[in-house]
Amino acid sequence: MVVFNDPNITSDNLIGGFFSWISSILDLGGGSMLGIGLVLVIGMVSFIASKEYSYDRAMGVSGIITLVTGFIILRLGWISNQIFILICIWFVIGLYFLVKERGGEEM
């Protein structure tokens, strides 16, 4: 594969600096800011969208949607494993609330 290195693209150049800034946001040291922000937005929007039902159902639905999208974002490499573990904890908490609510309805 041939890589083209343009000597005019540096951090002093406006467009080159913009692409350097974007690549620094996607840095995966402890999870990228873009990936973490995307997961937070998806979690909050899914919680708020399902809030017309009860709090327990909103937590369960939000946990499931966030887990699925978090797994996709993890496979894309935008978040680290530690962030995905937090997403899994969010899913377990939402599942707990959902099962707790459903258990109370059956009695």
ABEGO torsion letter per residue (X at the ends): XBBBBBAABBAABAAAAAAAAAAAAABAAAEBAAAAAAAAAAAAAAAAAAAABBAAAAAAAAAAAAAAAAAAAAAAGABBAAAAAAAAAAAAAAAAAAAAAAAAAAX
